[in-house]
Amino acid sequence: MSAPSEPDARPLAERHPIPQAVVPGGTFLMGDSTGDGRVSDGETPLHSVELAAFSIDAHSVTNDAFTAFVDATGYRTESEVFGYSAVFHLAFAGEDTDILGRPPQTPWWLGVKDADWRHPGGRHSTLEGLGDHPVVHVSWNDAQAYCAWADRRLPTEAEWEFASRGGLEGARYPWGDDLRVDGEWNCNIWQGVFPTSNDLEDGYLTTAPARHYQPNGYGLYQTVGNVWEWCQDWYEPGYYARSPRTAPDGPDEGAQRVLRGGSFLCHDSYCNRYRNSARSQNTPDSAMSNAGFRTIALQIEPGKGLQMSEQEENQQAIPDCCAPGRGAFLQPAPEEPSLPA
């Protein structure tokens, strides 16, 4: 939101310390091949995509890495400038008077005053012990600012999915089709009754360390679960029907940007989007306690995609575990919200 104060003289490799995974060029089938997706999300039709090789962060940008960016530039995130962000109700760490709103369609999300990347649960929370966890409460615009400083960019949606698949054609998850392997969890999602009771079988109520669980075949950690990740593209549910085969990068314009990968709040009873092909979206200025980003080296510059129609732009996807857009929280919070049992 605020521009970096002055150029950083450090070498680029020192600015961005996240280890890299090299993804070989190739062709893959993009989209939902297992029938798990919702039609309104636009995970179909399956279509062939060809990409050149690229280098991508092995894991999400961490709090430590984002701290270095802020310390070097004086940047203030949009949540800091607006003065609030979206916090999951069980992770709230503030005063009751800090709750600015609770959207009636998703009452487990709170608009919390003074919640931001340094205070992920609200004013009484800190980053103590979370330096290697993904940074959250960063908007798409904030991610762009980091990329400009680090001389990198966000991955396109196609690059993200290709990297997440790890070389497994048509697989549901980065490791295969079964959620658990030998009874073990492979990602950080919700266990229990959403959104009131988390059994913590994977050990985490909110974020896990960014470099946790086993990496996929290309060396990427946690592309599904843990935190949603911003992509470069504008979101349009009907885009796959006319997406170009070579290096697609989304529509020319839109109202929302693509989010990929699901988060620690995903649960089959409400949101099964912790899959390679799953898609979501939010406005570029929105931020929440379960969304971050990873970056890609400037080897392939995004071009221009195709323009969506007004009808498609106005299509509404079924809600998921992403928080509503920033403006949804500027309404009074009900005294006794009704949460699903």
Phi, psi and chi 1 to 4 in degrees:
 res  aa     phi    psi   chi1   chi2   chi3   chi4
   1 MET       -  -46.7 -173.7   75.3  177.2      -
   2 SER   -99.5  142.4   59.6      -      -      -
   3 ALA   -73.0  147.4      -      -      -      -
   4 PRO   -54.9  143.6  -26.8   35.4      -      -
   5 SER   -74.8  -37.6   56.1      -      -      -
   6 GLU  -158.0  158.9   59.3 -176.1   37.7      -
   7 PRO   -61.2  147.8  -20.8   32.2      -      -
   8 ASP   -97.4  122.6 -167.7  -40.3      -      -
   9 ALA   -83.2   -6.1      -      -      -      -
  10 ARG   -70.0  150.8  -70.5 -177.4  -61.6  167.6
  11 PRO   -57.6  149.0  -22.5   32.2      -      -
  12 LEU   -58.2  -38.0  -67.1  175.3      -      -
  13 ALA   -62.7  -29.3      -      -      -      -
  14 GLU   -80.4  -28.2  -67.2 -177.2   14.0      -
  15 ARG   -68.9  -36.5  -65.5 -169.6 -149.6  173.8
  16 HIS  -119.7   93.7 -175.3   71.1      -      -
  17 PRO   -86.5    5.4   33.3  -36.0      -      -
  18 ILE   -69.9  129.2  -51.9  -59.7      -      -
  19 PRO   -62.3  152.2   20.3  -31.0      -      -
  20 GLN  -107.4  148.4  -63.6  -61.1  -69.7      -
  21 ALA  -116.9  128.3      -      -      -      -
  22 VAL   -92.5  120.1  177.2      -      -      -
  23 VAL  -101.8  120.5  178.5      -      -      -
  24 PRO   -69.4  150.6   26.8  -34.8      -      -
  25 GLY   -66.9  158.0      -      -      -      -
  26 GLY   167.1 -172.3      -      -      -      -
  27 THR  -120.1  139.1  -58.5      -      -      -
  28 PHE  -144.8  163.8   77.7  108.1      -      -
  29 LEU   -89.7  116.9  -81.6  178.9      -      -
  30 MET   -97.1  135.2 -174.8  171.8 -179.5      -
  31 GLY   121.2 -178.6      -      -      -      -
  32 ASP   -83.3  112.8  175.5   23.7      -      -
  33 SER  -104.2   -1.0   60.6      -      -      -
  34 THR  -108.7   -6.1   58.2      -      -      -
  35 GLY    78.1   18.2      -      -      -      -
  36 ASP   -87.6  -19.2  -64.2  -44.3      -      -
  37 GLY   -81.2  161.9      -      -      -      -
  38 ARG   -89.7  137.1  -65.0 -177.7  171.7   99.6
  39 VAL   -56.6  -38.9  173.3      -      -      -
  40 SER   -67.3  -17.5   60.0      -      -      -
  41 ASP   -77.7  -22.4  -72.8   -9.3      -      -
  42 GLY    80.8   36.9      -      -      -      -
  43 GLU   -81.6   -4.2  -67.4 -176.1   40.8      -
  44 THR  -129.1  164.0   57.0      -      -      -
  45 PRO   -78.1  156.8   30.2  -36.7      -      -
  46 LEU   -59.1  137.7  -80.3  172.4      -      -
  47 HIS  -149.2  148.9   55.9  -68.8      -      -
  48 SER   -81.8  133.4 -177.7      -      -      -
  49 VAL  -128.6  135.9  169.8      -      -      -
  50 GLU  -114.3  128.5 -178.0  178.4   -2.0      -
  51 LEU  -131.2  148.1  -64.7  172.1      -      -
  52 ALA   -79.5  165.9      -      -      -      -
  53 ALA   -64.3  151.0      -      -      -      -
  54 PHE  -153.5  164.2   57.4   92.9      -      -
  55 SER  -114.1  126.8  176.2      -      -      -
  56 ILE  -130.6  153.4 -171.9  170.7      -      -
  57 ASP   -57.5  133.6  -68.2  -17.9      -      -
  58 ALA   -68.0  -23.2      -      -      -      -
  59 HIS  -148.6  171.7   57.5   71.3      -      -
  60 SER   -60.5  152.9  -56.2      -      -      -
  61 VAL   -61.5  130.5  173.4      -      -      -
  62 THR   -92.5  169.6   61.3      -      -      -
  63 ASN   -61.1  -39.5  -75.0  -49.0      -      -
  64 ASP   -62.3  -43.2  -78.0  -14.2      -      -
  65 ALA   -66.6  -40.8      -      -      -      -
  66 PHE   -69.6  -34.0 -159.5   78.3      -      -
  67 THR   -60.6  -42.1  -63.4      -      -      -
  68 ALA   -61.7  -40.0      -      -      -      -
  69 PHE   -61.9  -48.1  159.0   60.1      -      -
  70 VAL   -66.4  -41.3  170.3      -      -      -
  71 ASP   -62.9  -35.5  -72.3  -11.9      -      -
  72 ALA   -78.3  -26.1      -      -      -      -
  73 THR  -119.2  -20.0   64.1      -      -      -
  74 GLY    76.1   14.2      -      -      -      -
  75 TYR   -61.9  140.7 -177.5   82.2      -      -
  76 ARG  -115.8  128.3  -64.6 -178.4   66.8 -144.7
  77 THR   -71.3  164.8   63.0      -      -      -
  78 GLU   -63.8  -33.9  -66.2 -164.1  -63.9      -
  79 SER   -64.3  -36.4  -67.4      -      -      -
  80 GLU   -68.8  -39.2  -68.3  170.2  -72.2      -
  81 VAL   -71.3  -45.5  172.3      -      -      -
  82 PHE   -69.5  -28.6  -76.1  115.8      -      -
  83 GLY    92.5    8.2      -      -      -      -
  84 TYR  -161.3  164.8   70.6   97.2      -      -
  85 SER  -155.2  176.1 -168.4      -      -      -
  86 ALA   -91.8  126.5      -      -      -      -
  87 VAL  -126.3  134.7  175.9      -      -      -
  88 PHE   -66.1  138.3 -178.7   65.1      -      -
  89 HIS   -61.3  -34.6   73.0  115.6      -      -
  90 LEU   -75.3  -12.4  -66.0 -176.0      -      -
  91 ALA  -101.9    3.4      -      -      -      -
  92 PHE   -64.6  132.1  173.3   57.6      -      -
  93 ALA  -137.9   76.7      -      -      -      -
  94 GLY  -158.2 -165.2      -      -      -      -
  95 GLU   -93.7  152.7  -56.7  -66.5  -28.1      -
  96 ASP   -55.9  -33.4  -71.4  -16.6      -      -
  97 THR   -70.7  -10.6   53.6      -      -      -
  98 ASP   -79.8  -14.2  -68.0  -22.1      -      -
  99 ILE   -79.3  110.0  -59.5  176.6      -      -
 100 LEU   -87.7  -24.9  -56.2  178.7      -      -
 101 GLY  -174.0  159.9      -      -      -      -
 102 ARG  -143.6  101.2 -170.9 -168.0  -59.9 -109.2
 103 PRO   -56.5  128.5  -23.5   33.7      -      -
 104 PRO   -61.4  -28.5   20.0  -31.3      -      -
 105 GLN   -77.9  -20.4   71.1  -84.6   22.4      -
 106 THR  -140.0   71.3   52.2      -      -      -
 107 PRO   -69.7   -5.2   25.3  -34.9      -      -
 108 TRP   -80.1   -7.7   46.4   88.1      -      -
 109 TRP   -99.8  133.6  -80.3  110.0      -      -
 110 LEU  -116.6  137.6  -50.7  176.2      -      -
 111 GLY   -85.6  112.5      -      -      -      -
 112 VAL  -115.7  122.9  175.8      -      -      -
 113 LYS   -62.2  136.2 -179.6 -177.9  177.5 -177.3
 114 ASP    67.8   13.5  -64.8  -30.3      -      -
 115 ALA   -82.3  131.9      -      -      -      -
 116 ASP  -161.1 -172.5   54.8   50.7      -      -
 117 TRP   -62.9  -30.7   72.0  -82.7      -      -
 118 ARG   -80.0  -20.9  -66.4 -173.8 -166.9  -88.7
 119 HIS  -131.5   73.6  -50.9   92.4      -      -
 120 PRO   -65.0  -23.3   19.2  -31.0      -      -
 121 GLY  -104.0   -4.6      -      -      -      -
 122 GLY   127.4 -174.0      -      -      -      -
 123 ARG   -60.2  -26.3   69.9  171.8   67.1 -156.5
 124 HIS   -91.4    7.9  -63.6  -40.3      -      -
 125 SER  -107.6  157.9   61.3      -      -      -
 126 THR  -138.7 -178.3   70.0      -      -      -
 127 LEU   -97.1   12.5  -66.9 -177.4      -      -
 128 GLU   -57.7  123.3 -176.4  177.0   -3.4      -
 129 GLY    79.5    3.8      -      -      -      -
 130 LEU  -115.6   16.2  -58.8  178.1      -      -
 131 GLY   -59.1  -33.1      -      -      -      -
 132 ASP   -97.4   11.5   61.4  -13.8      -      -
 133 HIS   -89.4  158.8  -74.3 -131.4      -      -
 134 PRO   -62.3  139.6  -19.9   31.7      -      -
 135 VAL   -68.0  139.7   65.3      -      -      -
 136 VAL  -128.6  179.8  -65.7      -      -      -
 137 HIS    60.3   32.9  -66.9  -66.6      -      -
 138 VAL  -112.1  131.2  -74.5      -      -      -
 139 SER   -81.2  172.5   67.8      -      -      -
 140 TRP   -60.1  -40.1 -175.8   89.8      -      -
 141 ASN   -63.6  -38.8  -65.2  -37.1      -      -
 142 ASP   -64.1  -42.1  -63.3  -31.2      -      -
 143 ALA   -61.4  -38.2      -      -      -      -
 144 GLN   -63.4  -38.9  -70.7  -69.6   94.8      -
 145 ALA   -64.5  -42.3      -      -      -      -
 146 TYR   -61.1  -45.4  177.5   95.5      -      -
 147 CYS   -59.8  -41.0  -73.0      -      -      -
 148 ALA   -62.3  -40.0      -      -      -      -
 149 TRP   -68.8  -40.9  170.9   74.4      -      -
 150 ALA   -86.5   -1.1      -      -      -      -
 151 ASP    59.4   49.1 -159.1   26.7      -      -
 152 ARG  -136.5 -171.6  -60.5 -179.4   65.8   82.5
 153 ARG  -149.8  167.4   63.8  172.8  171.8   86.1
 154 LEU   -75.7  149.8  -66.6  176.3      -      -
 155 PRO   -71.5  150.0   26.0  -33.8      -      -
 156 THR   -69.7  164.1   65.5      -      -      -
 157 GLU   -60.5  -38.8 -172.4  174.1   15.2      -
 158 ALA   -66.8  -43.4      -      -      -      -
 159 GLU   -61.8  -42.0  -71.2  166.7  -22.2      -
 160 TRP   -60.5  -48.0 -171.3   98.1      -      -
 161 GLU   -66.6  -41.5 -176.5  170.9  -35.6      -
 162 PHE   -59.2  -44.8 -171.1   37.5      -      -
 163 ALA   -67.0  -40.5      -      -      -      -
 164 SER   -63.9  -35.0 -179.8      -      -      -
 165 ARG   -68.0  -23.0  -68.9 -170.7  176.4  -81.1
 166 GLY    60.4   25.1      -      -      -      -
 167 GLY    92.8   -0.7      -      -      -      -
 168 LEU   -94.0  104.8  -63.2 -179.5      -      -
 169 GLU   -67.2  123.6 -175.9   76.4   29.1      -
 170 GLY    75.2    4.7      -      -      -      -
 171 ALA   -71.2  149.5      -      -      -      -
 172 ARG   -70.8  -42.9 -179.6  179.6  -75.3  114.5
 173 TYR  -120.2  168.4  -52.7  114.4      -      -
 174 PRO   -61.7  -21.0  -25.8   35.5      -      -
 175 TRP  -106.7   -5.3   56.4   86.7      -      -
 176 GLY   144.7 -154.0      -      -      -      -
 177 ASP  -103.0  -15.8  -74.0  -33.5      -      -
 178 ASP   -95.7  131.5  -64.1  -34.1      -      -
 179 LEU   -61.2  -46.6  179.0   58.2      -      -
 180 ARG  -112.2  140.4  -59.9  176.7   74.1  170.6
 181 VAL  -117.4  121.0  177.4      -      -      -
 182 ASP    54.7   36.2  -62.6  -32.3      -      -
 183 GLY    77.7    2.0      -      -      -      -
 184 GLU  -100.6  144.7  -62.5  -64.9  -36.9      -
 185 TRP   -76.7  140.2  -70.5  100.2      -      -
 186 ASN  -110.3   -1.0  -62.7  -71.6      -      -
 187 CYS  -155.6  162.5   59.7      -      -      -
 188 ASN   -96.0   97.0  176.9   18.6      -      -
 189 ILE  -130.2 -176.7   57.6  175.0      -      -
 190 TRP   -81.9  132.5 -171.6  -83.9      -      -
 191 GLN  -119.5  132.7  -62.3   96.0   35.7      -
 192 GLY   121.3 -145.3      -      -      -      -
 193 VAL  -108.7  111.1  179.8      -      -      -
 194 PHE   -82.3  135.4 -176.6   83.0      -      -
 195 PRO  -109.9   26.6   38.3  -34.4      -      -
 196 THR  -105.0  -26.5   56.0      -      -      -
 197 SER  -142.3  116.6  175.7      -      -      -
 198 ASN  -108.1  120.4 -169.7  -30.7      -      -
 199 ASP   -72.9  -12.1  -62.9  -23.2      -      -
 200 LEU    58.1   35.9  -57.8  179.9      -      -
 201 GLU   -62.7  -29.6  -68.9 -178.9   15.2      -
 202 ASP   -90.9   -0.8   60.4    9.4      -      -
 203 GLY    93.2   -0.6      -      -      -      -
 204 TYR  -135.4  132.1  -59.2   97.3      -      -
 205 LEU   -83.9  -41.3  174.2   64.4      -      -
 206 THR  -117.5 -127.3   59.6      -      -      -
 207 THR   -75.3  151.2   57.5      -      -      -
 208 ALA  -104.2  163.8      -      -      -      -
 209 PRO   -53.8  144.7  -26.8   35.5      -      -
 210 ALA   -62.9  -32.6      -      -      -      -
 211 ARG  -103.3   72.6 -165.6  168.1 -177.8  166.2
 212 HIS  -134.0  162.5 -165.6   56.0      -      -
 213 TYR    61.1 -176.0  -57.3  104.9      -      -
 214 GLN   -87.9  141.8  -68.4  -62.5  -49.3      -
 215 PRO   -73.5  162.4   28.3  -34.8      -      -
 216 ASN   -82.0 -171.5   71.3    5.2      -      -
 217 GLY   -64.0  -20.2      -      -      -      -
 218 TYR   -98.8    0.7  -69.3  151.8      -      -
 219 GLY    91.9   15.5      -      -      -      -
 220 LEU   -92.6  136.9  -81.4   74.4      -      -
 221 TYR   -98.7  136.5  -67.1   83.1      -      -
 222 GLN    49.0   53.3  -63.5 -162.1   86.8      -
 223 THR   -73.9  -20.4   50.8      -      -      -
 224 VAL  -118.8  145.0  -59.2      -      -      -
 225 GLY    76.3 -178.3      -      -      -      -
 226 ASN    67.7  -81.6 -146.3   26.5      -      -
 227 VAL  -137.7  145.3  -64.3      -      -      -
 228 TRP   -61.2  152.5  -72.7   97.5      -      -
 229 GLU  -128.0  129.1  -64.7 -179.7   -3.4      -
 230 TRP   -67.3  140.9  -70.4  107.1      -      -
 231 CYS  -114.9  167.5  -70.7      -      -      -
 232 GLN   -69.2  -31.8 -175.8   70.5   27.0      -
 233 ASP   -72.4  149.8  -47.1   37.1      -      -
 234 TRP   -69.2  149.6  -70.3  109.1      -      -
 235 TYR   -95.8  134.3  172.3   77.7      -      -
 236 GLU  -148.5  121.2 -178.7 -147.2  -39.0      -
 237 PRO   -62.3  -27.7   18.2  -29.4      -      -
 238 GLY   -95.2    9.2      -      -      -      -
 239 TYR   -65.2  -35.0  178.7   67.3      -      -
 240 TYR   -60.8  -26.6  -75.9    5.1      -      -
 241 ALA   -66.4  -20.3      -      -      -      -
 242 ARG  -137.5   22.4   55.1 -174.9 -178.4  -82.1
 243 SER   -68.4  136.2  171.4      -      -      -
 244 PRO   -65.9  153.6   23.3  -32.7      -      -
 245 ARG   -70.5  -39.3  173.5 -174.7  169.4   89.1
 246 THR   -97.8  120.9  -57.0      -      -      -
 247 ALA    46.5   56.4      -      -      -      -
 248 PRO   -65.9  144.4   26.7  -35.1      -      -
 249 ASP  -136.9   25.5   59.0    3.7      -      -
 250 GLY    87.2  175.6      -      -      -      -
 251 PRO   -64.3  163.5  -18.2   30.9      -      -
 252 ASP   -70.2  -28.5  -78.3  -21.3      -      -
 253 GLU  -153.0  171.0   59.1 -175.0   13.6      -
 254 GLY   174.6 -171.4      -      -      -      -
 255 ALA  -111.2  -20.3      -      -      -      -
 256 GLN  -133.8  152.4  -60.9  175.9  -47.1      -
 257 ARG  -103.5  155.1  -65.7  -73.1 -176.7  174.6
 258 VAL   -74.1  138.9  170.2      -      -      -
 259 LEU  -120.7  143.2  -75.5  157.8      -      -
 260 ARG  -132.2  152.5  -76.8  -59.0 -156.5  112.1
 261 GLY   101.4  -14.4      -      -      -      -
 262 GLY    73.2 -172.5      -      -      -      -
 263 SER  -156.0 -175.4   79.8      -      -      -
 264 PHE   -65.6   -8.7   58.6   79.1      -      -
 265 LEU   -97.1   -5.1  -65.8 -179.9      -      -
 266 CYS   -68.5  137.9  -77.8      -      -      -
 267 HIS  -152.8  139.9 -172.6  -87.6      -      -
 268 ASP   -57.1  -27.4  -82.3  -14.1      -      -
 269 SER   -68.6  -17.0   66.3      -      -      -
 270 TYR  -136.4  -42.3 -176.3   67.0      -      -
 271 CYS  -146.4  107.7  168.3      -      -      -
 272 ASN  -100.1   33.9   71.4  -17.6      -      -
 273 ARG   -87.2   19.9  -67.6  177.5  175.3   89.8
 274 TYR   -90.9   59.5   48.4   95.0      -      -
 275 ARG  -134.8  159.7  -64.4  174.0  -70.8  105.2
 276 ASN   -58.1  -38.7  -71.3  -38.2      -      -
 277 SER   -93.8   -6.8   64.3      -      -      -
 278 ALA   -68.4  143.9      -      -      -      -
 279 ARG  -125.4  146.4  -49.5  175.5   73.4 -157.9
 280 SER  -146.2 -173.8 -169.6      -      -      -
 281 GLN  -164.2  159.1   74.8  -68.3  -36.7      -
 282 ASN  -162.0  167.7 -146.7  -29.9      -      -
 283 THR   -70.1  149.8   56.8      -      -      -
 284 PRO   -61.8  -20.5  -21.9   32.9      -      -
 285 ASP   -96.1    0.1   65.1  -14.5      -      -
 286 SER   -82.7  150.2  -68.5      -      -      -
 287 ALA  -145.8  157.2      -      -      -      -
 288 MET  -159.3  168.4   49.1 -165.2  149.5      -
 289 SER   -80.0    3.4   57.7      -      -      -
 290 ASN  -130.7   30.3   65.6  -23.1      -      -
 291 ALA  -137.1  134.9      -      -      -      -
 292 GLY  -140.5 -142.7      -      -      -      -
 293 PHE  -167.3  160.2   66.4  102.4      -      -
 294 ARG  -129.2  164.0   74.6  178.4   71.4 -152.4
 295 THR  -123.5  170.4   71.3      -      -      -
 296 ILE  -131.7  147.7 -167.1  169.4      -      -
 297 ALA   -69.4  150.5      -      -      -      -
 298 LEU   -78.4   67.2  -70.3  178.3      -      -
 299 GLN   -99.9  -34.8  -65.5  175.1  -44.7      -
 300 ILE  -129.6  109.9  -49.8  166.6      -      -
 301 GLU   -76.6  134.2  -67.4  -69.3  -14.0      -
 302 PRO   -61.4  142.9  -17.4   29.4      -      -
 303 GLY   -97.5 -138.0      -      -      -      -
 304 LYS  -121.2  137.5  -67.4 -175.4  177.1  180.0
 305 GLY   -95.1 -153.6      -      -      -      -
 306 LEU  -106.6  149.9  -63.1  173.2      -      -
 307 GLN   -83.4  137.1 -171.6  169.9  -10.4      -
 308 MET   -84.6  157.9   73.8  179.3   77.9      -
 309 SER   -80.8  162.2   68.6      -      -      -
 310 GLU   -62.2  -37.7 -178.5  177.6   -5.0      -
 311 GLN   -63.0  -44.1  178.0 -178.6    1.7      -
 312 GLU   -69.3  -35.6  -70.5  161.9  -23.6      -
 313 GLU   -62.0  -31.4 -175.3  178.2   76.1      -
 314 ASN   -90.1   -1.8  -67.5  -30.7      -      -
 315 GLN   -63.5  143.8  -78.7 -173.7  -88.7      -
 316 GLN  -112.3  124.9  -63.6  -64.9  -44.2      -
 317 ALA   -81.0  155.2      -      -      -      -
 318 ILE   -64.2  136.5  -63.0  173.3      -      -
 319 PRO   -59.5  155.7  -22.4   32.8      -      -
 320 ASP  -136.9 -159.2   53.0   29.0      -      -
 321 CYS   -81.0    2.6   62.7      -      -      -
 322 CYS   -68.6  146.6  -73.3      -      -      -
 323 ALA   -69.9  154.7      -      -      -      -
 324 PRO   -61.4  167.0  -20.0   31.9      -      -
 325 GLY   -60.1  161.7      -      -      -      -
 326 ARG   -54.3  -39.3 -172.8  172.2  -68.4  -80.3
 327 GLY   -68.1  -16.4      -      -      -      -
 328 ALA   -68.3  -16.6      -      -      -      -
 329 PHE   -92.7   -6.0  -64.0   99.6      -      -
 330 LEU   -87.4   60.4  -60.1 -178.9      -      -
 331 GLN  -149.6  153.0   52.3 -174.8  -64.0      -
 332 PRO   -60.2  142.9  -21.6   32.8      -      -
 333 ALA   -84.2  131.2      -      -      -      -
 334 PRO   -63.1  146.6   21.4  -31.4      -      -
 335 GLU   -66.3  -37.6  -66.8 -177.1    2.1      -
 336 GLU  -129.2   79.6  -62.8 -177.9   -1.4      -
 337 PRO   -65.2  147.4   24.6  -35.2      -      -
 338 SER   -99.6  113.7  175.8      -      -      -
 339 LEU  -100.6  146.9  -64.8  175.8      -      -
 340 PRO   -56.8  142.8  -22.3   32.7      -      -
 341 ALA   -74.7      -      -      -      -      -
